[in-house]
Each structure stands twice: as C-alpha cells, then as structure tokens.
Amino acid sequence: MQEFEGRVAVVTGAASGIGLAVASRLAQEGMRVVLADIERGPLADAVAKLEGAGHEVLGVPTDVSKWEDLQRLADRTVSTFGQVNVVHNNAGVVRAGRLEELTLADWEWVIGVDLWSVIYGVKTFLPLIRKAGEGHIVNTASSAGLQASSEIGPYNVAKFGVVALTETLQLELAADQSAIGASVLCPGAIDTQITESERNRPEPAAETETNRRFSKMAGQVVGQGHSPESVAELVLAGIRDQSFWILTHPEWIDVLRRRVEGMKDGRRLVTGFGG
C-alpha cells in the first residue's frame, strides 16, 4: 500500500506507547485515524492532541478482549469515515508468574487482550478492508512470540499465537493474490507502559512477589528501550514495503539462529542472547 492520503486506519491500544505513535504517524501521512483504547482519559487526551494538530481522528473507548466491542469499533469507523484500509491490532498486557502460581483469571485476561483481540480484529476488519479494495493489517506480537521467556507464560503463548495467526493470514492473502498485506510487529524493549498493565485489568488481582519483581526489572529494561516513535517509522515502512516481519531489534535474528541450531539433536533449548 503506497497511498495514505484520505485513507482510513484503525489502531488499538492507541492512547499511549506504540499505538499512539503509530496513530500519530499515520495521521501525519494524511490518513483519517480511529484510536481505540480501554483508558478513556488518556484516549480523550490523545484525540485532542491529534485534532489540535489538524488531523481528522475519532476516539472509540474499546475493550479489545470483547467481540462486541470490536464490532462496535468497526461500526463506528464505517459510519464515520465510510471505509477501512489499515488496521493495527496493537493492544497488549502482561502478567508475570510461574506456571504453578498463575491463576486461570491471569491466563484469561492476558490471552483475551493479547490474542483474542487480534483474532477478533482480523475477523472483524478483514472483510471491510477487502470491500475497500486494498489495505494492510499489522498485528503486534513481541520478541516473546519468537522465543519464550520464563515467568510470563500467558504472554508467551499469546504472542506466539499472534505470529502464527499473522503467518496464516499472509499465506491466505498471498494465495488469493490479494491487494491486502499483512505484517507481524515483534518489538523488543520499547519505552512503553507495558509493565504497568495491571492498571487496566477489569478485576484487580492480588500482587505476587514474582509479578512485583518482573515489573521492576522489566520496567527498567523498557525504560531504556527504543522510542515508540521509532517503532512507528518501522510500521509505516513495513506497510509501504509489504514487509511481513517488522523487527525492532534485528539482533534477534541471531538469537533465533542459535535457537534453531539447538534443535539439531533435539535436546538443547537455547535461549537468550548468551547462546
């Protein structure tokens, strides 16, 4: 997809972080942008900021883990702007805990936001993009969707699922020789509020030592990570170039190469940058 002026984009998790940066960048390209987020206050602030810069935007409070909310988001988009060309299924949360201590509610919350929302987003918006004639779907996975890390099992499972879903989508679009493209965004450490995900949990969970330790450690890592704005530039380039993989940290390719090497004898699980 090369032309952005006057086209319509939908971005979830758009009140902050990567979502806001992508929404802002697409608006700068002349797109009409729908921002969706569960946080009403920050969403209103983001919309006001973009409107103040002269962009045509719409904010829709959305719980992306709910099918009916995604349908309502699509309805609001079409009724306001008439079509959909680009969708970025970006909203995400994380909860840390060892497998034996994580509750079913932990699993349901993380997978609901991180995986089911992407399934809902593709199911809801792909027919609308087909109707528009051309467009692109970007799904946010993670480096954790390429190689698992300990103590964030639900996040790993969800993000591996997003990668698999997006690969399937791309294969089916290619088989149709479709004018629609698909990309999977796999961020490494990015300076966002991902470690503060619990603020948006509908039913707060009891804090655990594992989650507290993870939030402190991961918070320090992401605080030194790449800027959301740099990720937005990669997303824009990925849409333009019809790139499937969008990696914020290309060095992960070496991590994955070592991971595959460890499969040779079927016994070694090679993890992390240490090889």
Phi and psi in degrees as GROMACS dihedral restraints (atoms count N, CA, C in turn):
[ dihedral_restraints ]
;  ai    aj    ak    al  type     phi  dphi    fc
    3     4     5     6     1  -109.2    20    10
    4     5     6     7     1   -30.0    20    10
    6     7     8     9     1   -97.7    20    10
    7     8     9    10     1   125.5    20    10
    9    10    11    12     1  -113.3    20    10
   10    11    12    13     1   -28.0    20    10
   12    13    14    15     1   -56.1    20    10
   13    14    15    16     1   123.7    20    10
   15    16    17    18     1    80.6    20    10
   16    17    18    19     1    -7.8    20    10
   18    19    20    21     1   -80.3    20    10
   19    20    21    22     1   174.4    20    10
   21    22    23    24     1  -122.0    20    10
   22    23    24    25     1   132.5    20    10
   24    25    26    27     1  -123.1    20    10
   25    26    27    28     1   148.4    20    10
   27    28    29    30     1  -122.8    20    10
   28    29    30    31     1   129.6    20    10
   30    31    32    33     1  -129.1    20    10
   31    32    33    34     1   126.1    20    10
   33    34    35    36     1   -96.4    20    10
   34    35    36    37     1   158.3    20    10
   36    37    38    39     1    62.2    20    10
   37    38    39    40     1    37.5    20    10
   39    40    41    42     1   -94.9    20    10
   40    41    42    43     1     4.0    20    10
   42    43    44    45     1   -82.2    20    10
   43    44    45    46     1   -13.5    20    10
   45    46    47    48     1  -160.9    20    10
   46    47    48    49     1   174.0    20    10
   48    49    50    51     1    59.2    20    10
   49    50    51    52     1  -141.3    20    10
   51    52    53    54     1   -60.7    20    10
   52    53    54    55     1   -41.5    20    10
   54    55    56    57     1   -59.6    20    10
   55    56    57    58     1   -46.8    20    10
   57    58    59    60     1   -65.3    20    10
   58    59    60    61     1   -40.4    20    10
   60    61    62    63     1   -63.3    20    10
   61    62    63    64     1   -42.3    20    10
   63    64    65    66     1   -67.4    20    10
   64    65    66    67     1   -44.6    20    10
   66    67    68    69     1   -58.4    20    10
   67    68    69    70     1   -42.8    20    10
   69    70    71    72     1   -64.8    20    10
   70    71    72    73     1   -42.6    20    10
   72    73    74    75     1   -67.4    20    10
   73    74    75    76     1   -39.7    20    10
   75    76    77    78     1   -67.0    20    10
   76    77    78    79     1   -37.1    20    10
   78    79    80    81     1   -63.3    20    10
   79    80    81    82     1   -38.2    20    10
   81    82    83    84     1   -63.8    20    10
   82    83    84    85     1   -24.8    20    10
   84    85    86    87     1   -83.3    20    10
   85    86    87    88     1     1.7    20    10
   87    88    89    90     1    95.1    20    10
   88    89    90    91     1     9.9    20    10
   90    91    92    93     1   -81.2    20    10
   91    92    93    94     1   150.2    20    10
   93    94    95    96     1   -86.8    20    10
   94    95    96    97     1   126.9    20    10
   96    97    98    99     1  -122.6    20    10
   97    98    99   100     1   132.7    20    10
   99   100   101   102     1  -102.2    20    10
  100   101   102   103     1   121.4    20    10
  102   103   104   105     1  -101.0    20    10
  103   104   105   106     1   126.6    20    10
  105   106   107   108     1  -119.8    20    10
  106   107   108   109     1   137.1    20    10
  108   109   110   111     1  -165.4    20    10
  109   110   111   112     1   154.5    20    10
  111   112   113   114     1   -81.6    20    10
  112   113   114   115     1   -20.3    20    10
  114   115   116   117     1   -88.3    20    10
  115   116   117   118     1   104.4    20    10
  117   118   119   120     1   -66.5    20    10
  118   119   120   121     1   -43.8    20    10
  120   121   122   123     1   -62.6    20    10
  121   122   123   124     1   -57.3    20    10
  123   124   125   126     1   -58.6    20    10
  124   125   126   127     1   -33.8    20    10
  126   127   128   129     1   -64.3    20    10
  127   128   129   130     1   -45.4    20    10
  129   130   131   132     1   -61.6    20    10
  130   131   132   133     1   -39.3    20    10
  132   133   134   135     1   -64.1    20    10
  133   134   135   136     1   -42.4    20    10
  135   136   137   138     1   -64.2    20    10
  136   137   138   139     1   -43.3    20    10
  138   139   140   141     1   -62.7    20    10
  139   140   141   142     1   -43.9    20    10
  141   142   143   144     1   -62.1    20    10
  142   143   144   145     1   -39.4    20    10
  144   145   146   147     1   -64.6    20    10
  145   146   147   148     1   -44.3    20    10
  147   148   149   150     1   -70.9    20    10
  148   149   150   151     1   -38.6    20    10
  150   151   152   153     1   -63.3    20    10
  151   152   153   154     1   -38.8    20    10
  153   154   155   156     1   -63.4    20    10
  154   155   156   157     1   -25.0    20    10
  156   157   158   159     1   -88.6    20    10
  157   158   159   160     1     4.2    20    10
  159   160   161   162     1    91.7    20    10
  160   161   162   163     1    12.7    20    10
  162   163   164   165     1   -93.3    20    10
  163   164   165   166     1   152.5    20    10
  165   166   167   168     1   -95.3    20    10
  166   167   168   169     1   107.3    20    10
  168   169   170   171     1  -137.1    20    10
  169   170   171   172     1   163.9    20    10
  171   172   173   174     1  -140.0    20    10
  172   173   174   175     1   134.6    20    10
  174   175   176   177     1  -105.4    20    10
  175   176   177   178     1   132.0    20    10
  177   178   179   180     1  -129.4    20    10
  178   179   180   181     1   106.6    20    10
  180   181   182   183     1   -57.7    20    10
  181   182   183   184     1   128.0    20    10
  183   184   185   186     1  -146.3    20    10
  184   185   186   187     1   130.5    20    10
  186   187   188   189     1   -96.2    20    10
  187   188   189   190     1   101.2    20    10
  189   190   191   192     1   -68.1    20    10
  190   191   192   193     1   -12.1    20    10
  192   193   194   195     1   -80.3    20    10
  193   194   195   196     1    -1.8    20    10
  195   196   197   198     1  -112.6    20    10
  196   197   198   199     1   123.9    20    10
  198   199   200   201     1   -56.0    20    10
  199   200   201   202     1   -42.8    20    10
  201   202   203   204     1   -66.7    20    10
  202   203   204   205     1   -29.8    20    10
  204   205   206   207     1   -69.6    20    10
  205   206   207   208     1   -37.6    20    10
  207   208   209   210     1   -67.8    20    10
  208   209   210   211     1   -37.8    20    10
  210   211   212   213     1   -65.0    20    10
  211   212   213   214     1   -41.0    20    10
  213   214   215   216     1   -65.6    20    10
  214   215   216   217     1   -38.1    20    10
  216   217   218   219     1   -60.4    20    10
  217   218   219   220     1   -44.1    20    10
  219   220   221   222     1   -64.2    20    10
  220   221   222   223     1   -42.9    20    10
  222   223   224   225     1   -62.0    20    10
  223   224   225   226     1   -43.7    20    10
  225   226   227   228     1   -64.0    20    10
  226   227   228   229     1   -38.7    20    10
  228   229   230   231     1   -63.2    20    10
  229   230   231   232     1   -49.4    20    10
  231   232   233   234     1   -68.9    20    10
  232   233   234   235     1   -39.7    20    10
  234   235   236   237     1   -67.9    20    10
  235   236   237   238     1   -28.1    20    10
  237   238   239   240     1   -89.0    20    10
  238   239   240   241     1   -45.4    20    10
  240   241   242   243     1  -115.1    20    10
  241   242   243   244     1    -8.1    20    10
  243   244   245   246     1    87.6    20    10
  244   245   246   247     1   -15.5    20    10
  246   247   248   249     1  -164.6    20    10
  247   248   249   250     1   175.0    20    10
  249   250   251   252     1  -139.2    20    10
  250   251   252   253     1   131.8    20    10
  252   253   254   255     1  -116.7    20    10
  253   254   255   256     1   -40.6    20    10
  255   256   257   258     1  -125.7    20    10
  256   257   258   259     1   134.0    20    10
  258   259   260   261     1  -128.6    20    10
  259   260   261   262     1   129.5    20    10
  261   262   263   264     1  -116.5    20    10
  262   263   264   265     1   102.4    20    10
  264   265   266   267     1   -80.4    20    10
  265   266   267   268     1    97.5    20    10
  267   268   269   270     1  -120.4    20    10
  268   269   270   271     1   -21.9    20    10
  270   271   272   273     1   -57.1    20    10
  271   272   273   274     1   141.3    20    10
  273   274   275   276     1  -158.6    20    10
  274   275   276   277     1   152.4    20    10
  276   277   278   279     1  -139.7    20    10
  277   278   279   280     1   166.3    20    10
  279   280   281   282     1  -143.6    20    10
  280   281   282   283     1   146.2    20    10
  282   283   284   285     1  -138.2    20    10
  283   284   285   286     1   127.7    20    10
  285   286   287   288     1   -96.9    20    10
  286   287   288   289     1   149.8    20    10
  288   289   290   291     1   167.3    20    10
  289   290   291   292     1   147.0    20    10
  291   292   293   294     1   -67.6    20    10
  292   293   294   295     1   153.5    20    10
  294   295   296   297     1   -54.4    20    10
  295   296   297   298     1   -38.3    20    10
  297   298   299   300     1   -76.0    20    10
  298   299   300   301     1   -14.2    20    10
  300   301   302   303     1  -105.2    20    10
  301   302   303   304     1   -16.1    20    10
  303   304   305   306     1   -66.2    20    10
  304   305   306   307     1   139.0    20    10
  306   307   308   309     1   -89.6    20    10
  307   308   309   310     1   163.4    20    10
  309   310   311   312     1   -62.0    20    10
  310   311   312   313     1   -32.9    20    10
  312   313   314   315     1   -64.3    20    10
  313   314   315   316     1   -36.5    20    10
  315   316   317   318     1   -60.2    20    10
  316   317   318   319     1   -49.0    20    10
  318   319   320   321     1   -60.6    20    10
  319   320   321   322     1   -45.9    20    10
  321   322   323   324     1   -64.5    20    10
  322   323   324   325     1   -39.0    20    10
  324   325   326   327     1   -67.2    20    10
  325   326   327   328     1   -51.5    20    10
  327   328   329   330     1   -64.9    20    10
  328   329   330   331     1   -47.4    20    10
  330   331   332   333     1   -68.9    20    10
  331   332   333   334     1   -32.2    20    10
  333   334   335   336     1   -61.2    20    10
  334   335   336   337     1   -45.7    20    10
  336   337   338   339     1   -78.6    20    10
  337   338   339   340     1   -42.9    20    10
  339   340   341   342     1   -86.7    20    10
  340   341   342   343     1   -26.3    20    10
  342   343   344   345     1  -120.0    20    10
  343   344   345   346     1   -52.3    20    10
  345   346   347   348     1   -59.9    20    10
  346   347   348   349     1   -35.1    20    10
  348   349   350   351     1   -62.2    20    10
  349   350   351   352     1   -35.4    20    10
  351   352   353   354     1   -72.9    20    10
  352   353   354   355     1   -40.8    20    10
  354   355   356   357     1   -58.4    20    10
  355   356   357   358     1   -48.4    20    10
  357   358   359   360     1   -60.6    20    10
  358   359   360   361     1   -42.2    20    10
  360   361   362   363     1   -62.8    20    10
  361   362   363   364     1   -44.2    20    10
  363   364   365   366     1   -66.2    20    10
  364   365   366   367     1   -46.6    20    10
  366   367   368   369     1   -60.3    20    10
  367   368   369   370     1   -39.8    20    10
  369   370   371   372     1   -76.8    20    10
  370   371   372   373     1   -45.4    20    10
  372   373   374   375     1   -95.5    20    10
  373   374   375   376     1   -23.0    20    10
  375   376   377   378     1   -57.8    20    10
  376   377   378   379     1   -45.8    20    10
  378   379   380   381     1   -61.0    20    10
  379   380   381   382     1   -33.4    20    10
  381   382   383   384     1   -71.5    20    10
  382   383   384   385     1   -36.7    20    10
  384   385   386   387     1   -68.2    20    10
  385   386   387   388     1   -40.4    20    10
  387   388   389   390     1   -57.2    20    10
  388   389   390   391     1   -42.6    20    10
  390   391   392   393     1   -63.6    20    10
  391   392   393   394     1   -33.8    20    10
  393   394   395   396     1   -72.4    20    10
  394   395   396   397     1   -21.0    20    10
  396   397   398   399     1   105.6    20    10
  397   398   399   400     1   -32.6    20    10
  399   400   401   402     1  -161.0    20    10
  400   401   402   403     1   161.6    20    10
  402   403   404   405     1   165.9    20    10
  403   404   405   406     1  -160.6    20    10
  405   406   407   408     1  -157.1    20    10
  406   407   408   409     1   142.7    20    10
  408   409   410   411     1  -117.9    20    10
  409   410   411   412     1   126.9    20    10
  411   412   413   414     1  -113.8    20    10
  412   413   414   415     1   127.1    20    10
  414   415   416   417     1  -114.4    20    10
  415   416   417   418     1   128.5    20    10
  417   418   419   420     1   -85.7    20    10
  418   419   420   421     1   115.6    20    10
  420   421   422   423     1  -102.5    20    10
  421   422   423   424     1  -123.6    20    10
  423   424   425   426     1  -178.7    20    10
  424   425   426   427     1   164.6    20    10
  426   427   428   429     1   -60.1    20    10
  427   428   429   430     1   -25.0    20    10
  429   430   431   432     1   -72.5    20    10
  430   431   432   433     1    -7.8    20    10
  432   433   434   435     1   -91.5    20    10
  433   434   435   436     1    -2.4    20    10
  435   436   437   438     1  -109.5    20    10
  436   437   438   439     1   -28.5    20    10
  438   439   440   441     1  -156.0    20    10
  439   440   441   442     1   128.7    20    10
  441   442   443   444     1   -73.6    20    10
  442   443   444   445     1   153.5    20    10
  444   445   446   447     1  -120.6    20    10
  445   446   447   448     1   153.5    20    10
  447   448   449   450     1   -69.9    20    10
  448   449   450   451     1   152.6    20    10
  450   451   452   453     1    73.3    20    10
  451   452   453   454     1     9.2    20    10
  453   454   455   456     1  -133.1    20    10
  454   455   456   457     1    48.9    20    10
  456   457   458   459     1   -52.6    20    10
  457   458   459   460     1   -50.4    20    10
  459   460   461   462     1   -60.0    20    10
  460   461   462   463     1   -38.2    20    10
  462   463   464   465     1   -65.8    20    10
  463   464   465   466     1   -45.6    20    10
  465   466   467   468     1   -57.7    20    10
  466   467   468   469     1   -49.8    20    10
  468   469   470   471     1   -60.7    20    10
  469   470   471   472     1   -44.7    20    10
  471   472   473   474     1   -63.5    20    10
  472   473   474   475     1   -44.4    20    10
  474   475   476   477     1   -73.2    20    10
  475   476   477   478     1   -35.8    20    10
  477   478   479   480     1   -59.7    20    10
  478   479   480   481     1   -39.0    20    10
  480   481   482   483     1   -63.7    20    10
  481   482   483   484     1   -39.2    20    10
  483   484   485   486     1   -63.8    20    10
  484   485   486   487     1   -41.3    20    10
  486   487   488   489     1   -60.9    20    10
  487   488   489   490     1   -47.3    20    10
  489   490   491   492     1   -63.6    20    10
  490   491   492   493     1   -42.1    20    10
  492   493   494   495     1   -61.0    20    10
  493   494   495   496     1   -43.9    20    10
  495   496   497   498     1   -71.3    20    10
  496   497   498   499     1   -36.1    20    10
  498   499   500   501     1   -60.9    20    10
  499   500   501   502     1   -44.9    20    10
  501   502   503   504     1   -59.9    20    10
  502   503   504   505     1   -45.2    20    10
  504   505   506   507     1   -58.5    20    10
  505   506   507   508     1   -47.3    20    10
  507   508   509   510     1   -63.6    20    10
  508   509   510   511     1   -40.6    20    10
  510   511   512   513     1   -62.9    20    10
  511   512   513   514     1   -40.8    20    10
  513   514   515   516     1   -70.5    20    10
  514   515   516   517     1   -38.8    20    10
  516   517   518   519     1   -64.6    20    10
  517   518   519   520     1   -41.3    20    10
  519   520   521   522     1   -64.8    20    10
  520   521   522   523     1   -39.5    20    10
  522   523   524   525     1   -63.2    20    10
  523   524   525   526     1   -31.0    20    10
  525   526   527   528     1   -84.7    20    10
  526   527   528   529     1    -4.4    20    10
  528   529   530   531     1    52.5    20    10
  529   530   531   532     1    43.8    20    10
  531   532   533   534     1   -75.1    20    10
  532   533   534   535     1   153.0    20    10
  534   535   536   537     1   -83.5    20    10
  535   536   537   538     1     4.2    20    10
  537   538   539   540     1   -97.9    20    10
  538   539   540   541     1   135.8    20    10
  540   541   542   543     1  -108.4    20    10
  541   542   543   544     1   164.5    20    10
  543   544   545   546     1  -138.6    20    10
  544   545   546   547     1   140.0    20    10
  546   547   548   549     1  -135.2    20    10
  547   548   549   550     1   146.3    20    10
  549   550   551   552     1  -113.4    20    10
  550   551   552   553     1   122.5    20    10
  552   553   554   555     1   -92.4    20    10
  553   554   555   556     1   122.2    20    10
  555   556   557   558     1  -118.4    20    10
  556   557   558   559     1    86.1    20    10
  558   559   560   561     1   -75.6    20    10
  559   560   561   562     1   146.3    20    10
  561   562   563   564     1   -91.9    20    10
  562   563   564   565     1  -136.0    20    10
  564   565   566   567     1   -73.5    20    10
  565   566   567   568     1   116.4    20    10
  567   568   569   570     1  -127.0    20    10
  568   569   570   571     1   141.3    20    10
  570   571   572   573     1   -75.0    20    10
  571   572   573   574     1    81.6    20    10
  573   574   575   576     1  -129.5    20    10
  574   575   576   577     1  -174.8    20    10
  576   577   578   579     1   -99.1    20    10
  577   578   579   580     1    23.3    20    10
  579   580   581   582     1   -57.8    20    10
  580   581   582   583     1   -33.9    20    10
  582   583   584   585     1   -76.5    20    10
  583   584   585   586     1    -5.6    20    10
  585   586   587   588     1  -105.2    20    10
  586   587   588   589     1    26.5    20    10
  588   589   590   591     1   -58.1    20    10
  589   590   591   592     1   -31.3    20    10
  591   592   593   594     1   -58.5    20    10
  592   593   594   595     1   -19.7    20    10
  594   595   596   597     1   -62.9    20    10
  595   596   597   598     1   -22.3    20    10
  597   598   599   600     1  -107.2    20    10
  598   599   600   601     1     9.6    20    10
  600   601   602   603     1   -76.2    20    10
  601   602   603   604     1   125.6    20    10
  603   604   605   606     1   -58.6    20    10
  604   605   606   607     1   -40.5    20    10
  606   607   608   609     1  -121.1    20    10
  607   608   609   610     1    99.6    20    10
  609   610   611   612     1   -53.3    20    10
  610   611   612   613     1   140.3    20    10
  612   613   614   615     1  -103.8    20    10
  613   614   615   616     1   156.1    20    10
  615   616   617   618     1   -64.0    20    10
  616   617   618   619     1   137.9    20    10
  618   619   620   621     1   -70.3    20    10
  619   620   621   622     1   146.5    20    10
  621   622   623   624     1  -124.1    20    10
  622   623   624   625     1   160.2    20    10
  624   625   626   627     1   -63.8    20    10
  625   626   627   628     1   -38.3    20    10
  627   628   629   630     1   -62.8    20    10
  628   629   630   631     1   -47.2    20    10
  630   631   632   633     1   -66.9    20    10
  631   632   633   634     1   -38.0    20    10
  633   634   635   636     1   -63.5    20    10
  634   635   636   637     1   -44.5    20    10
  636   637   638   639     1   -65.1    20    10
  637   638   639   640     1   -43.3    20    10
  639   640   641   642     1   -61.7    20    10
  640   641   642   643     1   -46.3    20    10
  642   643   644   645     1   -61.1    20    10
  643   644   645   646     1   -39.1    20    10
  645   646   647   648     1   -68.7    20    10
  646   647   648   649     1   -47.7    20    10
  648   649   650   651     1   -66.7    20    10
  649   650   651   652     1   -49.8    20    10
  651   652   653   654     1   -67.0    20    10
  652   653   654   655     1   -33.3    20    10
  654   655   656   657     1   -61.2    20    10
  655   656   657   658     1   -38.6    20    10
  657   658   659   660     1   -67.3    20    10
  658   659   660   661     1   -37.6    20    10
  660   661   662   663     1   -68.4    20    10
  661   662   663   664     1   -50.0    20    10
  663   664   665   666     1   -68.6    20    10
  664   665   666   667     1   -29.2    20    10
  666   667   668   669     1   -62.5    20    10
  667   668   669   670     1   -22.6    20    10
  669   670   671   672     1  -103.5    20    10
  670   671   672   673     1    10.4    20    10
  672   673   674   675     1   -82.6    20    10
  673   674   675   676     1  -175.4    20    10
  675   676   677   678     1   -66.1    20    10
  676   677   678   679     1   158.4    20    10
  678   679   680   681     1   -78.9    20    10
  679   680   681   682     1   148.3    20    10
  681   682   683   684     1   -57.1    20    10
  682   683   684   685     1   -33.2    20    10
  684   685   686   687     1   -63.9    20    10
  685   686   687   688     1   -35.1    20    10
  687   688   689   690     1   -68.7    20    10
  688   689   690   691     1   -33.2    20    10
  690   691   692   693     1   -68.1    20    10
  691   692   693   694     1   -40.3    20    10
  693   694   695   696     1   -59.6    20    10
  694   695   696   697     1   -37.6    20    10
  696   697   698   699     1   -64.2    20    10
  697   698   699   700     1   -39.5    20    10
  699   700   701   702     1   -65.5    20    10
  700   701   702   703     1   -39.5    20    10
  702   703   704   705     1   -64.1    20    10
  703   704   705   706     1   -45.5    20    10
  705   706   707   708     1   -59.8    20    10
  706   707   708   709     1   -44.8    20    10
  708   709   710   711     1   -64.5    20    10
  709   710   711   712     1   -37.8    20    10
  711   712   713   714     1   -63.4    20    10
  712   713   714   715     1   -39.6    20    10
  714   715   716   717     1   -66.1    20    10
  715   716   717   718     1   -45.3    20    10
  717   718   719   720     1   -62.5    20    10
  718   719   720   721     1   -42.0    20    10
  720   721   722   723     1   -91.0    20    10
  721   722   723   724     1     0.2    20    10
  723   724   725   726     1    58.2    20    10
  724   725   726   727     1    38.1    20    10
  726   727   728   729     1   -77.3    20    10
  727   728   729   730     1   136.1    20    10
  729   730   731   732     1   -80.2    20    10
  730   731   732   733     1   -54.3    20    10
  732   733   734   735     1   -87.3    20    10
  733   734   735   736     1   129.0    20    10
  735   736   737   738     1  -120.9    20    10
  736   737   738   739     1   104.2    20    10
  738   739   740   741     1  -109.0    20    10
  739   740   741   742     1   124.6    20    10
  741   742   743   744     1   -77.9    20    10
  742   743   744   745     1   -22.5    20    10
  744   745   746   747     1  -128.5    20    10
  745   746   747   748     1    90.8    20    10
  747   748   749   750     1   -57.6    20    10
  748   749   750   751     1   -20.9    20    10
  750   751   752   753     1   -63.8    20    10
  751   752   753   754     1   -15.1    20    10
  753   754   755   756     1   -64.3    20    10
  754   755   756   757     1   -20.4    20    10
  756   757   758   759     1   -61.8    20    10
  757   758   759   760     1   -38.1    20    10
  759   760   761   762     1   -68.2    20    10
  760   761   762   763     1   -36.9    20    10
  762   763   764   765     1   -60.7    20    10
  763   764   765   766     1   -44.8    20    10
  765   766   767   768     1   -68.3    20    10
  766   767   768   769     1   -34.4    20    10
  768   769   770   771     1   -62.7    20    10
  769   770   771   772     1   -42.8    20    10
  771   772   773   774     1   -67.4    20    10
  772   773   774   775     1   -34.3    20    10
  774   775   776   777     1   -61.0    20    10
  775   776   777   778     1   -45.9    20    10
  777   778   779   780     1   -67.1    20    10
  778   779   780   781     1   -38.6    20    10
  780   781   782   783     1   -58.4    20    10
  781   782   783   784     1   -35.7    20    10
  783   784   785   786     1   -70.4    20    10
  784   785   786   787     1   -10.1    20    10
  786   787   788   789     1   -82.8    20    10
  787   788   789   790     1   -10.7    20    10
  789   790   791   792     1   -58.0    20    10
  790   791   792   793     1   -45.3    20    10
  792   793   794   795     1   -99.6    20    10
  793   794   795   796     1     1.2    20    10
  795   796   797   798     1    74.1    20    10
  796   797   798   799     1     6.1    20    10
  798   799   800   801     1  -117.8    20    10
  799   800   801   802     1   -20.6    20    10
  801   802   803   804     1   -98.8    20    10
  802   803   804   805     1   132.9    20    10
  804   805   806   807     1  -107.4    20    10
  805   806   807   808     1   105.4    20    10
  807   808   809   810     1   -93.2    20    10
  808   809   810   811     1   125.4    20    10
  810   811   812   813     1  -130.9    20    10
  811   812   813   814     1   152.8    20    10
  813   814   815   816     1    73.3    20    10
  814   815   816   817     1   177.7    20    10
  816   817   818   819     1   -76.1    20    10
  817   818   819   820     1   -12.1    20    10
  819   820   821   822     1   -77.2    20    10
  820   821   822   823     1   -15.4    20    10
